[in-house]
Amino acid sequence: MKLSVWLLFLALLVVSGACWFGTHGVLMELQVSRPKLPLPDLSHCVLPHGVWFLTVPVPWLIWAVVLTVRHERGHEAFLVYSSSIILTISVLTCLTLLACVMPYLDLINV
């Protein structure tokens, strides 16, 4: 079970890094190709503040250490841990994809 905890944390770490990298790349591309284009609200909240993607895994890092060090290993705690990581990965991925695609869909009036 220890390996599963750390593999799930590694998956969250990879997704968080990919989200940061993607938002940073899209923001740089938008600043070069469309500097006057106003961003949709979701993109305006996510793209300029993409650094917070790097801080998302911190609570799960602490939780992984606690689950690894603890002598009693409950399957319920691992189930909650894994479910919360899967939910977080899903939300991060959907949020990032929407924020990165919306400026290109011309959903706002210029």
N, C-alpha and C positions, 0 to 999 in steps of 0.2 A: 504494500500500500504506500510505502514511502516513495517509491519510484513513481507511482501514479500521481501523487501530489506534486512532485517536482516537474513531471512531464506536462501536466495541465498548466502549471505556472509558466513553464517555458513557452507553451502555446499562447498564453495571454501576453507574455513579453514580446513574442514575435508579432502578434497582431497589433499590439500597441505601437511598436516601432514602425510597422508598415503603415499604420494610419498616420503617424506623425510624418513619415517620409512622403506619403501621398498628398497630404494636405499642404505640406511645405512646397512640394513640386508644383501642384496646381496653383497655389497662391503666387509663386514666382512667375509662372507662365501667364497668369492673368494680368499681373502687373506689367509685363512686357508687351503682350499682345493687345490687351484691352484696358489701358490705364484709366480711362474715364468711365468705364462701365460700373454702375452701382451694383453691388452684390445683393442677392436675395437675403432675407433675414437670417435664415438658417446658415447659409454660407458665411455671412458676416459674423455670426457668433462662433463658428467652428474654425474656419480657415486661418484667421489672424492669430488665434489663440491655440494653435495646434500643439504647443509645447506641453500642454496639460495631458496629452496622450502618454507622455513619458512618465507621468506620476501616477497613472491609473493602477499599475500593478503593485504599488507599495502596500496597500492593505492585505493583499493576497500573499505577498512575501512574508509579512509578519504572521499571517495565519498558517502558511506552509511551515514556517519554523516551529510554531506551536504544535502543529499536528505531528511533525517529525520528532520533536523532543519528548512529547508526552508519552508516558509508558502505556497507558490504556488507549487502545485504538478502537474507537467506536465507528461502526459503519455509517451511522447517522451523520456524524460530523463530516466524514468524507463525502457523503452524498450531498450535504448542504454546500460544502466547499466546491465540489465539481459542478453542481447545478448553478451556483452563483458565477463561476468562471465562464461557463457556457453561455449564460444569459448576458454577461458583460461583453463577451466576444461578439455575440450577435448584435447587441445594441451598438457597440463601437463600429462594427463593419457597416451596418445599415446607415448610421449617422454620417460616417465618413463618405460613403458612396453618394448619399443624397446631397451632402454639402459640396462635394466635388463636381457633381453632374449638373446641379441646378443653374450655375452661371451660364452654361452652354445651351440650356433649353429655351432661353429667351422667354422666361415666364414673367419677367417684369417689363414694364413699359419704360422705354428709354426716351 
